[in-house]
Amino acid sequence: KGWFHTPPIRLPLIKPGYGKNVEITVSPKKIPLSPATILTGIATAILSIILLLLIVKLIKKIMRYRRLRQMTHRERALFELQELLTRKLLEKQRIKDFYIELTFVVRRFIERAYGIRAPEQTTEEFLISISNNPSFTKSTTDLLKKFLEAADLVKFAAYLPKPEDTEQMIRTAENYIKMADIPQEDSKR
């Protein structure tokens, strides 16, 4: 239960090479790694790789965002349209998704260029707001009305457009973005 005091034990130390012939040989002995050490090393390596990939992805995202912020409204909309086309949603038979994204490219362009909250509005609300805006001519309003109503048929009425109709929609969006009369054309946001 307890302890008691004992005097220290002293052992005589014999130095090698003095007194008796003592031969000392030192050879390294390989100690195998324990399973816990191996698992810790593997886990650390995997976590390091994941962290590195996340950092690379974050840096790419930041660089892309900076590049987009330096573009004009028109350049950015055309870039978004090109990105949409490279996703090949039509080839994957995701026609509804394609039309949703196509109309959002145009709506975001209008929002950035004219300050109209186009993405948050229904087609009817949007058409009313642009008809009251002096930046939009009657022909532009009619073009956008035809474009958005055709897209609404696909998005909400399960209409399957012909490939020619889809090509026409893409050309309409691209031509509108290229030809739109933007106030303060060179402004970057």
Buried (B, 14 or more C-beta within 10 A) or exposed (E): EEEEEEEEEEEEEEEEEEEEEEEEEEEEEEEEEEEEEEEEEEEEEEEEEEEEEEEEEEEEEEEEEEEBEEBBBBEBBBBBBEEBBEEEBBEEEBBBBBBBBBBBBBBBBBBBBBEBEBEEBEBEEBBEBBEEBEBBEEEBBEBBBEBBEBBBBBBEEEBEBEEEBBEBBBEBBBEBBEEBEBEEEEEEE
